[in-house]
Every structure is written in structure tokens, then in C-alpha cells.
């Protein structure tokens, strides 16, 4: 199967004709936010290092048009590594018996929110595996408390696939955003990396439900998955254009040695940055995280993503003693840092790449207009 983005390390264009075509396609994408599938495929099949740098410059300029050089910081709280799902790439799926399981109580979560608030964060990203312990009743009560204590904040949930009625209750309680990566827009690839009881169609339906309810919606996908091709990645771009989510998390696939996909090659930094940049041009106003997985893959991976169009980072404020247990992939960075250390480190890194932190709520650029359009 063809290697993804095979010419990323080429130093020179293949020919003047090729180079001119590539520049024309990238310029057209920036101006119109759209290309045909075969044109996206041409870019992924043939882009060179020179053209990649041009793509990144377009993506960064597009981001600056709406968000300037600001990077929104969100406080990530990983509340549970229990999960009923069986995603074959994930180190906390229910089949892995060696995982030391944990979950945070309501009191633990509120204490962590207090720590995050005192550090200046105004968005709490509450993330976990699909854990039945967190019922609608428990979460609604938790959300009410958080919003009462911290009315100037946004709450983001990332707790997997939930029924529409459940999502409606959480939204009515005060949740502002919901993150659910579609993971891949290729049905073949989705079924390759998931067990038979998980449904490609159902996951997409949940994302549609989130938009219908009125959430700021986050989707996203992985780059470098086993058997993934450039045609699969084009499907991701087309799906995102159609869905038009407010946030898009794009990270490299990182192979975990205890999963069914053990032994496969992880995705690369270059491949992921190209997809981040193309996504910025397709959805210019989207919030694009520089994912922790990129920082795990390369020491400056997150910072390089800022120069390719990303504008969000999510420092971990989870209790330090639990961070290593939330091991979706191995060797995750910052698992031993305190929340204060993590906050200081990320600000220093962001400034070193000529960006500034923004600790405001950091809503989607056209949030009020999109609310009115519903």
C-alpha cells in the first residue's frame, strides 16, 4: 500500500510544471476553501518540502486573519481510564487487563477545576473513557456546580458516544462544547481499527446530533494509521468540510505495544502538520489544537503545529498521580509535571515560537452567527 505523503523530504520541486500546479492548487484552496478530491490527492501524493513550507505559510496567515498569534489554553482534566469500547489502537480499551484503572470522584474533579481556575484557565476540558459510572445525573449535578462557582468559564466534555437525549441534558445543564473525533472518514479503515460492535455510522450520527443540539462541536482524525492511504485522508478533508465542526483535533497515530495494532509504525510529524495546514485552509475559522501527541512524537511538535495553523493547546491539570494511568498511547509527555509546572512550561514554549497565550474562554470565531443560523 502506498506510503502516505511520499515526497515530503524532497528538497526541490519535481519539475517547474509540477511546482506551478501545486502552488496554484494551494492558492486556490486558500481563496476558495475548497478543492476537488483528485486535487487534494495530487497534493498529498506529490507535495515537496519547498511546497510544504509554502502551505504552512498560507495556513499561518489564514489563522492570523481571525485569531492573530493567540493560542488559547484549555485545562485538560482526565477523569477516568475505564472504557467500555475496544478501539484497537487505544491503550485503555476494555480488553487490556494490565491497565491500572482509576476514576475521579465529583469532589476530585471540583478540586482540579479549582486548581485550574487559580492558574488562569477559563475552559475546563473534562475527558475520559466511556465509563458508565458517570451517569447523566452525576454529570448534570457536577456541571451545575462548576457553572455556579465559575460562571465565567466554558465546559468542554469528551466522554465518547452518548445517546442524543443524554447529550441534550448535558447541554441544557450548561456544557458548551463536546469533543468526539470521528477518527477516520473511511468506513474500511474505521472497521479495521475498531471491533465489530462499534459502528462507523453511529459515530458520525453522534456528531450530527451534537451539531443539531447546539454544541460547539469538535471532530478530528489520526494520521498514519495502519493501512491508511492518501485517499483515506482526502475523505477526512471532505467530511470535515461537510460537517463544518468548530474544533478539529488532528494528531499522529502512536502505536501502543499492548494493543491489537502493536508492531505497526506510528504516524509522522510531517504528515500530521500537512493535514493540520490543509484543514486550516478548508475551515479558516476553526479552532485547531496543537495536540499533545505531536509533542510526544517530537520535542517541538506542538509548537511547529502553531506555525502550520493550530491555535489551541490543552495543558494537563489532572492529578499528577493519575496521569500515567491515562495511557492512550505510550511515553506521553508531561505526566510527571505539576499543573503549575505544566502551565509555566507551555507559556515559555509558545512565546519561543512568536505566539502569545490567551487564557480567555476562546470561543469559535463566528459563534454568535452560527447560533443564529440554527
C-alpha positions in Angstrom: 0.0 0.0 0.0 1.3 3.4 -1.0 3.2 5.3 1.7 1.4 8.5 2.8 2.8 11.8 1.5 5.8 10.1 -0.1 7.7 13.2 -1.2 7.7 15.2 2.0 11.5 15.1 2.2 12.2 16.2 -1.3 14.2 19.4 -1.2 13.2 20.6 -4.8 10.1 20.5 -6.9 9.8 17.6 -9.3 9.5 20.0 -12.2 8.5 23.6 -12.9 5.2 22.4 -14.2 4.5 20.3 -11.1 5.6 23.2 -8.8 3.4 25.7 -10.6 0.4 23.4 -10.4 1.0 22.8 -6.7 1.3 26.5 -5.9 -1.9 27.2 -7.9 -3.8 24.5 -6.1 -2.7 25.8 -2.7 -3.5 29.4 -3.6 -6.9 28.3 -4.9 -7.6 26.4 -1.6 -6.7 29.5 0.4 -9.0 31.7 -1.7 -12.0 29.3 -2.0 -11.6 26.9 0.9 -12.3 24.0 -1.5 -10.7 21.6 -3.9 -11.9 18.5 -5.7 -10.9 15.2 -4.2 -8.5 14.4 -7.0 -6.8 17.8 -6.4 -6.4 17.1 -2.7 -5.0 13.7 -3.7 -2.5 15.3 -6.0 -1.2 17.5 -3.2 -0.8 14.6 -0.8 0.8 12.4 -3.4 3.3 14.9 -4.7 4.0 17.7 -2.2 7.7 18.5 -1.6 9.5 20.2 1.3 9.5 23.5 -0.5 5.8 23.4 -1.2 5.1 22.2 2.3 6.7 25.3 3.7 4.6 27.4 1.4 1.4 25.5 2.6 2.4 26.2 6.2 2.9 29.9 5.5 -0.6 30.1 3.9 -2.1 28.3 6.9 -0.4 30.5 9.4 -1.5 33.7 7.6 -5.1 32.4 7.5 -5.1 31.7 11.2 -3.7 35.1 11.9 -6.5 36.7 10.0 -9.0 35.5 12.6 -7.0 34.7 15.7 -3.8 36.7 15.3 -0.9 35.0 17.1 -3.0 34.0 20.1 -3.0 30.4 21.4 -6.0 29.5 23.6 -5.1 27.4 26.6 -7.6 24.8 27.9 -7.3 22.9 31.2 -7.4 19.2 30.4 -8.8 17.0 33.2 -8.7 13.3 32.5 -11.3 11.9 34.9 -11.3 8.1 34.1 -9.4 5.4 32.2 -12.3 3.0 32.4 -13.7 2.4 28.9 -16.3 0.0 27.5 -15.1 0.5 24.0 -12.5 -1.6 22.2 -10.6 0.7 19.9 -7.7 -1.4 18.7 -5.2 1.5 18.8 -6.0 2.6 22.4 -4.0 1.7 25.5 -7.0 2.0 27.8 -9.6 0.0 25.9 -11.5 -2.6 27.9 -9.6 -5.6 26.7 -6.2 -4.6 28.2 -6.0 -6.3 31.6 -2.7 -4.7 32.6 -4.2 -1.2 32.9 -4.4 0.2 36.4 -7.8 1.7 36.3 -8.9 4.9 38.1 -11.7 7.4 38.1 -12.1 10.8 39.7 -14.9 11.5 42.1 -17.1 14.6 41.9 -15.0 16.1 44.7 -11.8 15.3 42.9 -13.0 16.9 39.7 -14.1 20.1 41.5 -10.8 20.3 43.3 -9.0 20.0 40.0 -11.2 22.7 38.5 -10.3 25.0 41.4 -6.6 24.4 40.7 -7.1 25.1 37.0 -9.1 28.3 37.7 -6.5 29.7 40.0 -3.9 29.1 37.3 -5.9 31.3 35.0 -7.7 28.7 32.8 -11.2 29.6 31.8 -12.1 26.4 29.9 -12.2 23.0 31.6 -11.9 20.0 29.2 -13.3 17.0 31.1 -12.2 13.9 29.2 -12.4 10.2 29.9 -13.1 6.8 28.6 -16.7 5.7 28.1 -17.3 4.9 31.8 -20.9 4.1 32.9 -20.1 5.5 36.3 -20.6 9.0 35.0 -24.4 9.0 34.7 -26.4 11.9 33.4 -27.5 12.6 36.9 -23.9 12.8 38.2 -22.7 14.9 35.3 -25.6 17.3 35.4 -25.1 18.0 39.1 -21.3 18.4 38.5 -21.9 20.9 35.6 -24.4 22.9 37.7 -21.8 23.2 40.5 -19.0 24.2 38.2 -21.1 26.8 36.4 -22.3 28.2 39.7 -18.8 28.6 41.2 -17.1 29.6 37.9 -19.8 31.4 35.8 -17.1 33.0 33.5 -15.9 29.6 32.2 -16.6 27.2 29.4 -17.1 23.5 29.9 -16.0 21.0 27.3 -16.8 17.3 27.6 -15.0 14.5 25.8 -16.7 11.4 27.1 -17.3 9.4 23.9 -20.6 8.4 22.3 -23.7 9.1 24.3 -27.4 9.0 23.4 -28.9 12.2 22.0 -31.2 12.5 25.0 -28.1 12.4 27.3 -26.3 15.0 25.2 -29.3 17.2 25.3 -29.5 17.0 29.1 -25.8 17.9 29.4 -26.2 20.8 27.1 -29.2 22.1 29.0 -27.2 21.8 32.2 -24.5 24.2 30.8 -22.0 22.2 28.8 -20.7 24.4 26.0 -18.5 22.1 23.8 -18.2 18.5 23.1 -15.2 16.8 21.5 -15.6 13.5 19.6 -13.0 12.6 17.0 -14.5 10.9 14.0 -11.1 9.2 13.9 -11.3 8.4 10.2 -13.9 9.2 7.4 -13.0 5.9 5.7 -15.5 3.1 6.6 -13.0 0.5 5.6 -10.3 2.0 7.8 -12.7 2.6 10.7 -13.7 -1.0 10.7 -10.0 -2.1 10.5 -9.1 -0.2 13.8 -12.3 -1.0 15.7 -14.1 -4.1 16.9 -17.3 -5.3 15.1 -19.6 -3.9 17.8 -18.5 -0.3 17.1 -20.3 1.5 14.3 -18.9 3.9 11.8 -22.4 5.2 11.0 -23.3 5.7 14.7 -20.2 7.7 15.5 -21.0 10.1 12.6 -24.6 10.3 13.8 -23.5 11.4 17.3 -21.5 14.2 15.7 -24.6 15.2 13.7 -26.6 15.1 16.9 -24.2 17.4 18.7 -24.5 20.0 16.0 -28.3 19.8 16.0 -28.4 20.3 19.8 -26.2 23.4 19.5 -22.8 22.5 21.0 -19.6 23.9 19.8 -18.6 20.6 18.2 -15.1 19.1 17.9 -14.3 16.3 15.4 -10.9 15.1 14.3 -8.8 12.2 13.0 -5.5 10.4 13.2 -2.7 10.4 10.7 -0.5 7.4 9.9 -3.0 4.7 10.9 -2.1 1.2 9.8 -3.3 0.7 6.2 -4.3 4.4 5.9 -3.8 5.8 2.4 -3.9 9.3 1.0 -7.3 8.6 -0.4 -8.5 7.9 3.2 -7.1 11.3 4.2 -8.9 13.0 1.4 -12.1 11.6 2.8 -11.3 13.2 6.1 -10.9 16.6 4.5 -14.2 16.2 2.6 -16.1 15.0 5.7 -14.8 17.9 7.7 -15.8 20.4 5.1 -19.3 18.9 5.0 -19.6 18.7 8.8 -18.0 22.1 9.5 -17.2 21.5 13.2 -16.0 24.3 15.4 -12.9 22.4 16.6 -10.8 19.8 14.9 -8.2 17.6 16.7 -5.6 16.1 14.3 -2.8 14.0 15.7 -0.4 11.3 14.7 -1.3 7.6 15.3 1.1 6.5 18.0 1.5 2.7 18.3 0.9 1.2 21.7 2.7 -2.1 22.4 -0.2 -3.6 24.4 -2.9 -3.2 21.8 -4.1 -5.3 18.8 -2.2 -2.9 16.5 1.1 -3.5 18.3 4.1 -3.6 15.9 2.8 -1.0 13.4 4.7 2.1 12.5 3.5 5.3 14.1 2.5 8.4 12.1 5.0 11.1 11.4 5.2 14.8 12.3 5.5 16.0 8.7 2.4 14.0 7.6 0.3 15.4 10.5 1.4 19.0 10.0 0.4 18.9 6.4 -3.1 17.7 7.4 -3.3 20.4 10.0 -2.4 23.1 7.5 -4.8 21.8 4.8 -7.6 21.7 7.4 -6.9 25.4 8.4 -7.3 26.4 4.7 -10.5 24.4 4.4 -12.1 25.7 7.6 -10.3 29.0 8.2 -12.1 29.9 11.4 -11.9 26.5 13.1 -10.2 26.0 16.5 -7.3 23.6 15.8 -5.4 22.1 18.8 -1.7 21.5 18.7 -2.1 18.0 20.1 -0.1 16.5 23.0 0.6 13.5 20.7 2.6 15.8 18.4 4.7 16.9 21.4 5.2 13.2 22.3 6.3 12.5 18.7 8.8 15.4 18.5 10.1 17.8 21.2 8.7 20.8 19.4 5.9 19.1 17.6 3.1 21.2 19.2 5.0 24.4 18.6 5.6 23.5 14.9 1.8 22.9 14.6 1.3 26.5 15.7 3.3 27.6 12.6 1.1 25.3 10.5 -2.2 26.8 11.5 -3.0 25.4 15.0 -4.2 27.8 17.7 -5.2 25.8 20.8 -3.2 23.9 23.5 -4.5 21.8 26.3 -2.1 21.6 29.3 -2.9 18.7 31.6 -4.1 19.7 35.1 -5.2 16.1 36.1 -3.9 14.9 39.4 -0.3 14.0 38.8 -0.7 10.6 40.4 -3.2 9.6 37.7 -1.6 11.0 34.6 0.5 7.9 33.7 -2.6 5.7 34.0 -4.4 7.6 31.2 -2.2 5.9 28.6 -4.0 6.0 25.3 -0.5 5.9 23.8 2.8 5.4 25.4 5.5 7.9 26.5 3.1 10.8 26.7 4.8 14.0 27.7 4.2 16.0 30.9 2.9 13.1 33.0 5.2 13.9 35.9 4.8 17.7 35.9 2.6 19.5 38.4 -0.2 21.7 36.9 1.8 24.8 37.8 4.9 23.4 36.1 2.9 22.4 33.0 1.3 25.9 32.8 4.7 27.7 33.0 6.4 25.4 30.6 3.7 25.7 27.9 3.7 29.5 28.1 7.5 29.6 27.7 7.3 27.3 24.7 4.5 29.2 23.0 6.4 32.6 23.4 9.6 31.0 21.9 7.6 30.4 18.7 6.4 34.0 18.5 2.9 33.3 19.8 1.1 34.7 22.9 -1.2 32.8 25.3 -4.8 33.7 25.6 -6.5 32.5 28.8 -9.9 33.7 27.8 -12.8 31.4 27.0 -11.6 31.2 23.4 -14.9 30.6 21.6 -15.2 29.8 17.9 -14.7 33.0 15.8 -18.3 33.1 14.4 -20.1 31.6 17.4 -22.9 34.1 17.7 -23.6 33.9 14.0 -23.7 30.1 13.9 -26.1 30.2 16.9 -28.4 32.4 15.0 -28.3 30.2 11.9 -29.6 27.2 13.7 
